Amino acid sequence: MTRFATQVLPVLLLGTVLVGIGGAVAYSVAAATSTDDGPIDVVWDKAACAACGMHVGEPAFAAQATTTDGRTHTFDDPGCVFLWIEEQRPQLRSVWFRHHDEPRWIARDRVGFVPADKTPMGFGLAAVDATAPGAMDADEARRRCVARTSGHGGK
């Protein structure tokens, strides 16, 4: 056998493997400490609402809040996320609402709310784009939900 096959080639192969492992470790660390503020995938009818414990089964009313520690909390109704924020006072990185009529998420700074007859927890609000005709802003929607006197444990 040649010197290349017995000495150089094994070192090159080992170096390639080590570079590949190092790259995978670096990617894993970067992904784990990501500051991605976007919503995460929801397993509909399996995920539980962080506020009321009900299954999140109606995508048209779902919401998510990501805290500064990187944990994402999923909610079944816009009112649930508003009450959870009011009660828990978490340090938030982002809040997202599922668009009522389209399969997409809307960031809190671009969301508006319109009345909806039937919602999972009865808060009666559906998320739409803030520019939609007649849409109230997130602060007004939050005030309405927090001021409720029924639902969510009799609040």
CYANA upper distance limits for C-alpha pairs under 8 A (distance plus 0.5 A):
  1 MET  CA      5 ALA  CA      6.91
  1 MET  CA      6 THR  CA      7.28
  2 THR  CA      6 THR  CA      6.90
  3 ARG  CA      7 GLN  CA      6.13
  3 ARG  CA      8 VAL  CA      7.42
  4 PHE  CA      8 VAL  CA      5.22
  4 PHE  CA      9 LEU  CA      6.31
  5 ALA  CA      9 LEU  CA      5.79
  5 ALA  CA     10 PRO  CA      7.90
  6 THR  CA     10 PRO  CA      7.34
  7 GLN  CA     11 VAL  CA      7.19
  8 VAL  CA     12 LEU  CA      6.72
  9 LEU  CA     13 LEU  CA      6.63
 10 PRO  CA     14 LEU  CA      6.55
 11 VAL  CA     15 GLY  CA      6.56
 12 LEU  CA     16 THR  CA      6.67
 13 LEU  CA     17 VAL  CA      6.74
 14 LEU  CA     18 LEU  CA      6.65
 15 GLY  CA     19 VAL  CA      6.59
 16 THR  CA     20 GLY  CA      6.68
 17 VAL  CA     21 ILE  CA      6.68
 18 LEU  CA     22 GLY  CA      6.45
 19 VAL  CA     23 GLY  CA      6.53
 20 GLY  CA     24 ALA  CA      6.75
 21 ILE  CA     25 VAL  CA      6.68
 22 GLY  CA     26 ALA  CA      6.60
 23 GLY  CA     27 TYR  CA      6.58
 24 ALA  CA     28 SER  CA      6.64
 25 VAL  CA     29 VAL  CA      6.71
 26 ALA  CA     30 ALA  CA      6.65
 27 TYR  CA     31 ALA  CA      6.52
 28 SER  CA     32 ALA  CA      6.56
 29 VAL  CA     33 THR  CA      6.80
 30 ALA  CA     34 SER  CA      6.44
 35 THR  CA     70 GLY  CA      7.99
 37 ASP  CA     66 THR  CA      7.66
 37 ASP  CA     93 ARG  CA      7.25
 37 ASP  CA     94 SER  CA      6.36
 38 GLY  CA     94 SER  CA      8.12
 38 GLY  CA     96 TRP  CA      8.22
 39 PRO  CA     64 GLN  CA      7.11
 39 PRO  CA     72 THR  CA      8.49
 39 PRO  CA     96 TRP  CA      6.97
 39 PRO  CA    105 TRP  CA      7.80
 40 ILE  CA     72 THR  CA      8.13
 42 VAL  CA     47 ALA  CA      7.24
 42 VAL  CA     74 THR  CA      8.34
 43 VAL  CA     47 ALA  CA      6.23
 44 TRP  CA     55 HIS  CA      8.23
 44 TRP  CA     56 VAL  CA      6.29
 44 TRP  CA     57 GLY  CA      5.49
 44 TRP  CA     58 GLU  CA      7.92
 44 TRP  CA     59 PRO  CA      7.80
 45 ASP  CA     55 HIS  CA      5.84
 45 ASP  CA     56 VAL  CA      5.87
 45 ASP  CA     57 GLY  CA      4.81
 45 ASP  CA     58 GLU  CA      8.47
 46 LYS  CA     55 HIS  CA      6.50
 46 LYS  CA     56 VAL  CA      7.35
 46 LYS  CA     57 GLY  CA      8.11
 47 ALA  CA     55 HIS  CA      6.14
 47 ALA  CA     56 VAL  CA      6.08
 47 ALA  CA     74 THR  CA      7.86
 48 ALA  CA     53 GLY  CA      5.69
 48 ALA  CA     54 MET  CA      5.93
 48 ALA  CA     55 HIS  CA      4.94
 48 ALA  CA     56 VAL  CA      6.18
 48 ALA  CA     74 THR  CA      7.57
 48 ALA  CA     75 PHE  CA      7.77
 48 ALA  CA     76 ASP  CA      8.31
 49 CYS  CA     53 GLY  CA      5.14
 49 CYS  CA     54 MET  CA      5.85
 49 CYS  CA     55 HIS  CA      6.53
 49 CYS  CA     56 VAL  CA      6.48
 49 CYS  CA     73 HIS  CA      8.14
 49 CYS  CA     74 THR  CA      6.00
 49 CYS  CA     75 PHE  CA      4.73
 49 CYS  CA     76 ASP  CA      5.96
 49 CYS  CA     80 CYS  CA      8.38
 50 ALA  CA     73 HIS  CA      6.38
 50 ALA  CA     74 THR  CA      6.38
 50 ALA  CA     75 PHE  CA      6.28
 50 ALA  CA     84 TRP  CA      8.20
 51 ALA  CA     75 PHE  CA      7.28
 51 ALA  CA     80 CYS  CA      6.18
 51 ALA  CA     81 VAL  CA      7.45
 51 ALA  CA     83 LEU  CA      8.03
 51 ALA  CA     84 TRP  CA      6.09
 52 CYS  CA     80 CYS  CA      7.57
 52 CYS  CA    152 HIS  CA      7.31
 54 MET  CA     76 ASP  CA      7.63
 55 HIS  CA     76 ASP  CA      7.45
 56 VAL  CA     62 ALA  CA      7.35
 56 VAL  CA     74 THR  CA      8.17
 56 VAL  CA     75 PHE  CA      6.99
 56 VAL  CA     76 ASP  CA      5.11
 57 GLY  CA     76 ASP  CA      7.58
 58 GLU  CA     62 ALA  CA      7.17
 58 GLU  CA     76 ASP  CA      7.53
 58 GLU  CA    120 PRO  CA      7.95
 59 PRO  CA     76 ASP  CA      8.44
 59 PRO  CA     98 ARG  CA      7.10
 59 PRO  CA    100 HIS  CA      8.35
 59 PRO  CA    103 PRO  CA      8.35
 60 ALA  CA     98 ARG  CA      6.33
 60 ALA  CA     99 HIS  CA      6.54
 60 ALA  CA    100 HIS  CA      4.79
 60 ALA  CA    101 ASP  CA      7.17
 60 ALA  CA    102 GLU  CA      8.24
 60 ALA  CA    103 PRO  CA      8.23
 60 ALA  CA    126 ALA  CA      8.05
 60 ALA  CA    127 ALA  CA      8.50
 61 PHE  CA     76 ASP  CA      6.60
 61 PHE  CA     77 ASP  CA      5.56
 61 PHE  CA     78 PRO  CA      6.86
 61 PHE  CA     97 PHE  CA      7.96
 61 PHE  CA     98 ARG  CA      6.55
 61 PHE  CA     99 HIS  CA      7.95
 61 PHE  CA    100 HIS  CA      6.75
 61 PHE  CA    119 THR  CA      7.49
 61 PHE  CA    120 PRO  CA      7.88
 61 PHE  CA    126 ALA  CA      6.76
 61 PHE  CA    127 ALA  CA      7.65
 62 ALA  CA     74 THR  CA      7.77
 62 ALA  CA     75 PHE  CA      6.09
 62 ALA  CA     76 ASP  CA      5.24
 62 ALA  CA     77 ASP  CA      5.98
 62 ALA  CA     78 PRO  CA      7.14
 62 ALA  CA     97 PHE  CA      6.62
 62 ALA  CA     98 ARG  CA      5.78
 63 ALA  CA     74 THR  CA      6.40
 63 ALA  CA     75 PHE  CA      5.51
 63 ALA  CA     76 ASP  CA      7.07
 63 ALA  CA     77 ASP  CA      7.11
 63 ALA  CA     78 PRO  CA      6.45
 63 ALA  CA     81 VAL  CA      7.20
 63 ALA  CA     95 VAL  CA      7.89
 63 ALA  CA     96 TRP  CA      6.03
 63 ALA  CA     97 PHE  CA      4.76
 63 ALA  CA     98 ARG  CA      6.35
 64 GLN  CA     72 THR  CA      7.10
 64 GLN  CA     73 HIS  CA      6.00
 64 GLN  CA     74 THR  CA      4.98
 64 GLN  CA     75 PHE  CA      6.47
 64 GLN  CA     81 VAL  CA      7.84
 64 GLN  CA     95 VAL  CA      6.14
 64 GLN  CA     96 TRP  CA      5.61
 64 GLN  CA     97 PHE  CA      6.95
 65 ALA  CA     72 THR  CA      6.11
 65 ALA  CA     73 HIS  CA      5.74
 65 ALA  CA     74 THR  CA      7.16
 65 ALA  CA     81 VAL  CA      7.88
 65 ALA  CA     92 LEU  CA      7.50
 65 ALA  CA     93 ARG  CA      8.12
 65 ALA  CA     94 SER  CA      6.25
 65 ALA  CA     95 VAL  CA      4.81
 65 ALA  CA     96 TRP  CA      6.88
 66 THR  CA     70 GLY  CA      6.64
 66 THR  CA     71 ARG  CA      6.00
 66 THR  CA     72 THR  CA      4.68
 66 THR  CA     73 HIS  CA      6.72
 66 THR  CA     92 LEU  CA      6.47
 66 THR  CA     93 ARG  CA      5.96
 66 THR  CA     94 SER  CA      5.73
 66 THR  CA     95 VAL  CA      6.85
 67 THR  CA     71 ARG  CA      6.01
 67 THR  CA     72 THR  CA      6.99
 67 THR  CA     90 PRO  CA      7.13
 67 THR  CA     91 GLN  CA      6.04
 67 THR  CA     92 LEU  CA      4.74
 67 THR  CA     93 ARG  CA      5.54
 67 THR  CA     94 SER  CA      7.50
 68 THR  CA     91 GLN  CA      6.23
 68 THR  CA     92 LEU  CA      6.04
 68 THR  CA     93 ARG  CA      5.58
 70 GLY  CA     93 ARG  CA      8.46
 75 PHE  CA     80 CYS  CA      6.65
 75 PHE  CA     81 VAL  CA      6.49
 76 ASP  CA     80 CYS  CA      7.40
 76 ASP  CA    120 PRO  CA      6.95
 76 ASP  CA    121 MET  CA      8.11
 77 ASP  CA     81 VAL  CA      7.51
 77 ASP  CA    119 THR  CA      7.32
 77 ASP  CA    120 PRO  CA      6.37
 77 ASP  CA    121 MET  CA      6.64
 77 ASP  CA    123 PHE  CA      7.89
 78 PRO  CA     82 PHE  CA      6.99
 78 PRO  CA     97 PHE  CA      7.61
 78 PRO  CA    123 PHE  CA      8.07
 78 PRO  CA    125 LEU  CA      7.39
 78 PRO  CA    126 ALA  CA      7.81
 78 PRO  CA    127 ALA  CA      8.12
 79 GLY  CA     83 LEU  CA      6.64
 79 GLY  CA    121 MET  CA      8.08
 79 GLY  CA    123 PHE  CA      6.10
 79 GLY  CA    125 LEU  CA      8.06
 79 GLY  CA    142 ARG  CA      7.66
 79 GLY  CA    145 CYS  CA      5.88
 79 GLY  CA    146 VAL  CA      8.32
 80 CYS  CA     84 TRP  CA      6.46
 80 CYS  CA    121 MET  CA      8.16
 81 VAL  CA     85 ILE  CA      6.60
 82 PHE  CA     86 GLU  CA      6.73
 82 PHE  CA    142 ARG  CA      5.98
 82 PHE  CA    145 CYS  CA      7.30
 82 PHE  CA    146 VAL  CA      7.56
 83 LEU  CA     87 GLU  CA      6.49
 83 LEU  CA    142 ARG  CA      8.34
 83 LEU  CA    145 CYS  CA      7.50
 83 LEU  CA    146 VAL  CA      6.45
 84 TRP  CA     88 GLN  CA      6.16
 84 TRP  CA     89 ARG  CA      8.17
 85 ILE  CA     89 ARG  CA      5.64
 85 ILE  CA     90 PRO  CA      6.85
 86 GLU  CA    146 VAL  CA      8.06
 94 SER  CA    107 ALA  CA      8.06
 94 SER  CA    108 ARG  CA      7.97
 95 VAL  CA    107 ALA  CA      6.66
 95 VAL  CA    108 ARG  CA      5.95
 96 TRP  CA    105 TRP  CA      6.65
 96 TRP  CA    106 ILE  CA      6.02
 96 TRP  CA    107 ALA  CA      5.09
 96 TRP  CA    108 ARG  CA      6.11
 97 PHE  CA    105 TRP  CA      5.99
 97 PHE  CA    106 ILE  CA      5.73
 97 PHE  CA    107 ALA  CA      6.98
 97 PHE  CA    108 ARG  CA      7.50
 97 PHE  CA    111 VAL  CA      7.85
 97 PHE  CA    127 ALA  CA      6.81
 98 ARG  CA    103 PRO  CA      7.77
 98 ARG  CA    104 ARG  CA      6.38
 98 ARG  CA    105 TRP  CA      4.86
 98 ARG  CA    106 ILE  CA      6.62
 98 ARG  CA    127 ALA  CA      7.00
 99 HIS  CA    103 PRO  CA      7.03
 99 HIS  CA    104 ARG  CA      6.18
 99 HIS  CA    105 TRP  CA      6.17
 99 HIS  CA    106 ILE  CA      6.86
 99 HIS  CA    126 ALA  CA      8.08
 99 HIS  CA    127 ALA  CA      5.69
 99 HIS  CA    128 VAL  CA      5.78
 99 HIS  CA    129 ASP  CA      8.04
100 HIS  CA    126 ALA  CA      6.17
100 HIS  CA    127 ALA  CA      5.92
100 HIS  CA    128 VAL  CA      6.61
101 ASP  CA    128 VAL  CA      8.18
106 ILE  CA    110 ARG  CA      6.77
106 ILE  CA    111 VAL  CA      6.28
106 ILE  CA    127 ALA  CA      8.48
106 ILE  CA    128 VAL  CA      8.21
106 ILE  CA    129 ASP  CA      7.64
107 ALA  CA    111 VAL  CA      6.67
108 ARG  CA    138 ALA  CA      7.51
109 ASP  CA    138 ALA  CA      8.47
110 ARG  CA    129 ASP  CA      6.73
110 ARG  CA    130 ALA  CA      5.93
111 VAL  CA    127 ALA  CA      6.92
111 VAL  CA    128 VAL  CA      6.42
111 VAL  CA    129 ASP  CA      5.40
111 VAL  CA    130 ALA  CA      5.08
111 VAL  CA    137 ASP  CA      7.38
111 VAL  CA    138 ALA  CA      7.09
112 GLY  CA    127 ALA  CA      6.30
112 GLY  CA    128 VAL  CA      5.71
112 GLY  CA    129 ASP  CA      5.78
112 GLY  CA    130 ALA  CA      4.37
112 GLY  CA    131 THR  CA      7.72
112 GLY  CA    132 ALA  CA      7.76
112 GLY  CA    135 ALA  CA      5.60
112 GLY  CA    136 MET  CA      5.86
112 GLY  CA    137 ASP  CA      5.29
112 GLY  CA    138 ALA  CA      6.45
113 PHE  CA    125 LEU  CA      6.45
113 PHE  CA    126 ALA  CA      5.87
113 PHE  CA    127 ALA  CA      5.14
113 PHE  CA    128 VAL  CA      6.17
113 PHE  CA    129 ASP  CA      8.27
113 PHE  CA    130 ALA  CA      7.84
113 PHE  CA    135 ALA  CA      5.54
113 PHE  CA    136 MET  CA      5.69
113 PHE  CA    137 ASP  CA      6.91
113 PHE  CA    138 ALA  CA      7.46
113 PHE  CA    141 ALA  CA      7.18
114 VAL  CA    125 LEU  CA      6.15
114 VAL  CA    126 ALA  CA      5.92
114 VAL  CA    127 ALA  CA      7.16
114 VAL  CA    128 VAL  CA      7.58
114 VAL  CA    134 GLY  CA      7.44
114 VAL  CA    135 ALA  CA      5.66
114 VAL  CA    136 MET  CA      7.07
115 PRO  CA    124 GLY  CA      6.12
115 PRO  CA    125 LEU  CA      5.26
115 PRO  CA    126 ALA  CA      6.70
116 ALA  CA    124 GLY  CA      5.27
116 ALA  CA    125 LEU  CA      5.61
116 ALA  CA    126 ALA  CA      6.21
117 ASP  CA    124 GLY  CA      6.30
118 LYS  CA    122 GLY  CA      6.71
118 LYS  CA    124 GLY  CA      6.57
119 THR  CA    123 PHE  CA      6.84
119 THR  CA    124 GLY  CA      6.06
119 THR  CA    125 LEU  CA      7.59
119 THR  CA    126 ALA  CA      8.32
121 MET  CA    151 GLY  CA      7.67
121 MET  CA    152 HIS  CA      8.26
122 GLY  CA    151 GLY  CA      7.93
123 PHE  CA    145 CYS  CA      6.94
125 LEU  CA    141 ALA  CA      8.11
128 VAL  CA    132 ALA  CA      7.12
128 VAL  CA    135 ALA  CA      7.94
129 ASP  CA    135 ALA  CA      8.34
130 ALA  CA    135 ALA  CA      6.66
130 ALA  CA    136 MET  CA      7.93
130 ALA  CA    137 ASP  CA      7.13
131 THR  CA    135 ALA  CA      7.54
136 MET  CA    140 GLU  CA      6.75
136 MET  CA    141 ALA  CA      7.13
137 ASP  CA    141 ALA  CA      6.86
138 ALA  CA    142 ARG  CA      6.48
139 ASP  CA    143 ARG  CA      6.72
140 GLU  CA    144 ARG  CA      6.78
141 ALA  CA    145 CYS  CA      6.78
142 ARG  CA    146 VAL  CA      6.58
143 ARG  CA    147 ALA  CA      6.51
144 ARG  CA    148 ARG  CA      6.94
148 ARG  CA    155 LYS  CA      7.21
149 THR  CA    154 GLY  CA      7.11
149 THR  CA    155 LYS  CA      5.53
150 SER  CA    154 GLY  CA      5.46
150 SER  CA    155 LYS  CA      5.94
151 GLY  CA    155 LYS  CA      6.73
